[in-house]
Amino acid sequence: MLTPAPASLNPDLLDTGTPPIPQAQGWARAYDGRSGPLIDLSQAVPGSPPPQALLDRLGEAAADPASTRYGAIVGDAALREAYAAEISQVYGTSFAPGEIAITSGCNQAYVMTMMALAQAGDNVLLPTPWYFNHEMTLTMLGVEARPLPCAPEAGFVPDVATAEPLIDARTRAIVLVTPNNPTGAVYGPETIAAFAALCARRGLWLVLDETYRDFLPAGVARPHEVFAATRWRDSVIGLYSFSKAYAVPGWRLGAITAGEPVIAQIGKVLDCVQISPVRAGQAAVTWGIDGIRGWRERNRVEINARADLFRQTMAPLNGWRVLSAGAYFAYVAHPFADVPAAEVVRRLVEERGVLALPGPYFGPGQENHLRIAIANVAADRIGLLGERLKGFSL
């Protein structure tokens, strides 16, 4: 009798890399504490909880029987209205609640958007180094993640002159992340405008992931003029996360901003995946948009101060080069030529108790780099970093 062949899994899923952060955290478990407490610079998580008033609102909403029932597929009307009003102030133009969909985190917003824009065999341009979940999503969907190289000497800011030759008949979108994960680079309004014009001219979608929008440096009036100055609804989709600015990553709340016809199509996907976002968190954040505005502004100032402190801490260290730093992240060149970045990270955490992420997690050509998440550790821990790295060798 023939032995039946085992059932197979989706080949595109099998070709998708394993989530990398658990691997790095596994290296950290080998650290014996010899240099002091672990300095975990691996994952972008808020370093402190949100204000108690926001937690109180969550508790009240969770105790409301209405929160136990299904809500609207694209999110509760109150949050969509509040968020539309918020971004109308941010971008200096009017948005309608019907142009907003609330999702279970920005990662879900991205997955839903890619499912709406591309099918297997298409391609999407991702600036490299890229956010690894963006590449993973495209791979499992059978969509090519086409690298758009960003030069360190340009501060890892992408350029339309490099992007346009990469576009072909199967290109559906260009994704920009600003402020950037993993590099921390902030793309100027002129760069975003140039990509918006390119996408409009070539019939592509520009997908703007602005998860870290609330941490722009002081003096930046608004992130860009694309929403205010263009027919954006025909070719631009905005993504956002409440996780970082409101310090609530466990509540899993994000948002998509798009023209109403696009939101209607994305709603089909959302209905198959989430039915409706968790309602208690939506109610709390609806209040928090105005209720903790002052706290959010103080947090923005603190996060930018940490980025400045990180640059100062790294400046005296021979060989370590900060290539870019801003918002939540810094991107660093390590001084160990021909040593794989993963080995640098593993030895650094085992011997000095400092955990970063290897550059190759973020795409091709990143072997000499490490990503540092600077926002989730207090200033005193950043100050210790210089002592830990001093004299470290392989």
Number of C-alpha atoms within 10 A of each C-alpha: 3 4 5 6 6 6 5 7 8 10 11 15 16 12 12 17 15 13 12 14 14 12 11 20 18 11 17 23 12 13 22 15 13 11 15 13 13 19 21 21 22 22 21 19 19 21 14 13 12 18 15 9 14 21 17 12 19 21 14 14 19 18 12 11 8 12 17 13 9 13 16 15 21 26 24 20 18 15 23 22 17 18 23 20 17 16 15 16 13 15 18 16 13 13 22 16 17 18 21 26 29 30 30 22 22 23 22 23 25 26 18 21 23 21 17 16 16 20 16 15 11 20 23 27 23 25 24 23 26 27 18 19 19 17 22 20 23 26 21 18 20 20 24 22 21 19 18 22 21 19 13 13 9 12 17 23 22 21 18 17 11 12 19 15 8 14 18 11 8 15 22 22 24 25 21 23 24 24 26 29 28 29 33 27 24 24 19 14 13 12 16 22 17 15 23 26 19 19 22 18 10 17 14 21 24 26 24 21 24 19 25 24 22 21 21 21 16 9 6 9 11 13 19 19 15 19 21 14 12 15 12 19 16 17 21 23 22 22 25 25 28 22 20 22 22 22 18 21 18 11 19 19 26 24 26 28 27 26 19 16 13 19 22 16 15 23 22 15 18 26 13 10 15 14 18 21 26 23 23 21 23 26 19 22 25 20 17 21 19 12 15 16 13 10 14 22 14 10 20 20 15 16 27 21 16 25 24 13 17 23 18 14 16 21 14 12 15 12 12 16 17 19 19 25 28 29 29 29 29 26 27 21 21 20 17 15 10 8 13 16 23 21 11 21 22 24 20 22 26 20 17 24 26 25 27 26 28 26 27 20 24 25 18 13 12 17 20 20 28 28 27 27 28 32 28 21 19 15 17 10 16 22 16 14 17 17 15 18 17 13 10 11 10 10
